[in-house]
Amino acid sequence: MIKYQIFVSSTYDDLKEERSQVIKAILEMGHIPVGMEMFSAADEEQWKIIARQIDETDYYVIIVGNRYGSVVGGISYTEKEFDYAVSKRIPVLGFVIDSSVESLAKHVDTAEEKVAALGKFKNKVKQRPIGFWKTAEELHGKVSIALMKAFNTTPRIGWTRATDVAGPEVTQELSRLSRENSELRNELNIVRNQEAVDRRSHLQSRIDTLKAISRRLVMRERGKSTWDLETQIDLFTIFSQLAPEMMVECSTEEASTYLAMMNNPSEDAKLSPSAPVPLNYVSSLFADLASLDLVEPSKKKHPVADKSLYWSLTQEGIDVLKLYRATHLEAAAAKARTKGDAASHDPTAT
């Protein structure tokens, strides 16, 4: 069974009993009443909630008594709701209090501006088919009859339980979509796995390129003005030595000191504490690594007085370093496992 959502709009304090009867009538018919009396009329955020509720409403019931209601921005919230429902082309059912009804004084507007506004609002509502009511009980019956007619003449989408909707066709479609979803997930996993394989192959190619390039590294001993010590070293060794230092950043001067310390060809030679490897050599090495997108000038801020040039790893450089170290660790672990297996099968081992 389709259930319709029905928005009930009115002023609140003066029409509590009438609203209660209308809500009761809607519930007795098996439909869903919605009312916004619990929200503050002065809260713009609450208006967004009210508007959203009206957007989802199938029918709009407006009850008009002898009060205009709270005014915000020159218009009452009740009239604002009415105008919004009309603008959204929602079927409107209007119910205006009969002029012969004598309401309690507290339920009647006396201020001239509100009396005038209420009169204009009633005329606006009367431009549509309406019903007049005298008592809450009479309103109960009139709303029920009007809603039944509206359901027949202007049927709306309404709400239906999911279990009532899911027929064989829907079940088959859901099954098809589920299979298709599973196939797409499998294809996505294959693509991701292939991307991982391709990425690893690309990074390994970077390592192979670095290993194939040899560089002459010259160094200066302490107290000397010339760089007389030298050694041959491949670019990958240079990268693997400097990369951990560049996880944050490394200056050209620091790289000079570090490379000299790691590659001193003479155990007896004491290297110069200042530029043991020529700074122009180091800059050239960084340029080589930068051309392969492995390093870049550091983005960290430094004092203006600091004239050093700092370098950091790019994401490509980080990935190359990770692959190298992971491969190294995996090989070491495999060697340890092999050694452990051999020892466990050695009858002479104690």
N, C-alpha and C positions, 0 to 999 in steps of 0.2 A: 504493500500500500504506500502510495506517495504521501509524504507528510509535507505540508507547506509551512514555511516560516512567516509569521505575521507580526509585523511591528505595530505596537500600540503606542500612540502618541497623544499626550494631553498635558495640561497643567496637572500638578500632583496633589498638593494639599487639599484642594477643594473637590477633587474627583477620585479620592482613594477608593470609595465603595464602587463607583462606576467602573473604574479600571479593574477592580477585583472581579466584577461580574463578567466583564469582557474577556479577561484572561481565563476565567472559569469556562466560559462558552467555548473558547478556542481549544482548551485542553479536553473538554468533553467531546469535541469533534475529532480528537486524535491528532491535533496539529501543534505547532511550536510557537508559543507567544514570546515576543521579545520586547522589553521595555527598558528605557535608559534613565529611569528616575533615580537610580543610585549614583549617577555621575554628576559632578559639579558643573553647573551651567556656565561657570566663569572660566573653566579650564579648556584652553584651546586644544590640548592633547586629547581630552575626552571627546571633543567634537570629531576628531579623526576616527576615534573608536566608533562613535555613533554613526558617522557616515559609512564606515566599513560595514556595520551591521545592516544599515539600510540597503547598501549595495547587494547584500546577500539575501535580502528579504523578497518574498514572493508577493505579498499583499501588505498594504499600509492602511491601518485604521486610525482615523483622527477623531477624537472626542473633544468637542468644544463646549465649555460651560460659560460662566459669567466672569472669568478672569483671563487676562491676556498672558500673564506669566512673567517669568524673569526675562529681563531685556539685556542683551549684550550687543553692542554695536548698533543700537537703534532698532533691533528686531528681537522678538521673543524666541526662545529656543524652540518652542512648539511650532511657530510659523516657519522658522528656519528649517526644521525637520520636514515640514510639509512641502516647502518649496523644493527641497533637495529630492524628496521622493518623486515629485512631479517631474523634475528635470531628468530623472533617471527612468521615466516612463513606467514606473511601478503602479499597478492598479490601486487607486485610492478609494477607500470607503469612508465617507464623512458622516458624522453624527453630531447634530447641533441641538443644544438644549432648547426645548419649547419655550417661547416667550411668556407663556402663562405660568411657568414654574416660578415660585417664590423661593429663592435661595437664601441661606443664612447670610447675614450682613458681612461676615468675615470672608464669605466666598464670592463676593461681588466687588469688582473694581469701582472705585469712586473717583480716582484722579482723572481729570479731563483727558490728559494725553493717552492714558491707558484705555479709557472708555472709547475714545476715537479709534485707537489702534485695533481694539477688539472688534469694533463694528466693521472696519475695513477687512479684517481677517475673516470674519464670518461671511461677508459678501464674497470673498475670494473662494472660500470653501464651498459656498452655495452655487458657484458656477459649475460645479460637478454634481452628479446625482448624489443626493444625501437623504438621510432619514432624520426625523425629529424625535426626541425622547423626553420623557417626563420623569421617569424613575430608573433606578439602577436595574431593577428586575425587567422592566420593559426594554432597556438597552440590551440586556442579555439576549433576549429573543430576537430583537431586530438585527443584532450583529450576526447571530447564527444564520438567519435567513439570508442576509446580504452576502455572507461569505459563501454559502452554498451556491447562490446564483453566480457569484464571481468565479467559483471553481469551474462551473459549467461553461460560462460564456468566455472567460479569459483564462484558460488553463495555463499554469506556469510550470517551470522545471521541477521545483520541489526537491525533496530529499528522499532517498530510498536506501534501505539497508543494503550493504554490499552483498550479503548472502542472497538477497532477492534479485539482484542484478546479474550475478555471475551465472548465466546459463551455459549451455554446452559450447556455444560459439565463443563466449568470453573465456571459458576454461581452455579451449583449444588455442585461442590467441595467446593467452598467458603462457601456455606450455611452449608455443612456438617462440615467443619472446625470450623465455627462459633458456631454451636451447641456443638461440641466437646470441644471447648474452654470454653464455658459457663459451661458445665458439670464439666470440670476440675477445674474451679474457684470455683464452688459450693463444690466440694469434698475437695479442699484446705481449704475453709472456715470451713468446718466441722472438718477437721483434726486440724486446728488452734484452733477452739473452744474447741475441746476435749483436746488438749495440754494445753490450759489455765485452763480447769477444773482439769486435772491431776496435773498441777503445783500447783494450789491452794490447792488441796487435800494433796499433798506432804508437802507443807509449813505448813498446819494446823496440819499434823501429827508431824512435828517438834515441833510445839507449845505444842501439847498434851504431847509429850515426856518430854519436859522441865518442864511442870507443874507437871508431875508425879514424878519428882526427887526432893527430899527434901535435904537441906543442913543446917548444924548447922553453924551459923555465930557468931563468938565470937568477942568482942570489948574491948578495953582498955580505962579506964578513965584517965583523965589528972593527971599526977604526979605518976601514978602507973606503975609497971613493969610487971604486969600480966594482962591477958585478962579475966576478971571475968564476964563481961556482955555477955549474949548470947541470941540468938533468932533462931527459925526455919524459914526457908524461902525456897520456891521452886526455882529451877534453872531458870524458866521462869521470875520470878520477878527480879532476879539478872540480867538476860539478858536485860529485858525491861528497867531497871534503867541505865545500862551501855551503851546500844546500841546507844542512841543519842550522847553520848560523843565520841563514836568510829566512828561516821560518818567521822571524820577526823582521830583522833587517841587519845588514852588515855594510860597513863603510869600506871604501876602497883601501884605506890605510889598514883596517883590521884584516881585510882579505889578504893583503900583502904579507902581514906578519904570520897569519895562520897558514898560508900556503908554504912559506919558507920553513916554518916549524915542522910541517907534515912531510916535506920533501927534501930536507937537507941531505945532500949526497955524501957529506963527510961527518962522521961521528965526532971528529975532533974540532970541526969548525964552529966557532961561535959567531952567530949571525948578528948583523947590525940591528939595533932596536928600532931604527928609523928606516922605513921603506926597504926592508931586506930584499923584496922583489920590486923592481921598478914600477912605479904607480902607473906609468903609461902601458906597461905589460898587462897589469891587472885590469886596467880599463879596457884594453883590447880583448881580454878573456871574457869580461862581462858583455862586451859588444857581441862576441860570438854566441854566448848563451842567450842574449836577448834576441838575436836573429832567429833563433829556434823557439822563441816565445816561452822561454823557461824562466827568465828573470825580467824585472822592470825596476825603474827608479822607485824608491820607497815613497809612499804617500804620507808617511808620518811627518808631523810638524817638528821643526828644529829651530833653535835660536838663530837669529839673523847672523850672529857672529860666527856660527858654525859653517864653515865653507866646505866641509867634507861632502862627498857624494855617497848616498846610501842606496843599497839595492835590496830588493825583496823577491821572493819566489812568486811567480804567477800561478794561477790554478793549474796550468799545464805542468809547471815545474814541481808543484806539490804532488801532482798525480804521478809524475815520473819517479820522484823520490819515494813515494809510497810503494809503487810497484817494485822498485829495486830492493827496498828494505824488506817488503813482504816476501819476495822471492828468496832473499838471503835467509830470512828467518825460517821459511818453509824447508829450505835445503838443510839448514842446521838441525831442524827438528827431525827430518827424515834420516839424517846421518846418526842422530842420537838414538832413534828407534832401532835402526839397523844394528848399531853397536850393542844395544840392550838385548836384542833378540839373539845375537851371536853369543853373548855372555850367558844367556839363560840356557843355551844348548851346549855349552862347553863343560864337559864333565870334570875338567880340572879346575874350573872356577870355584872360588870359595866365597 
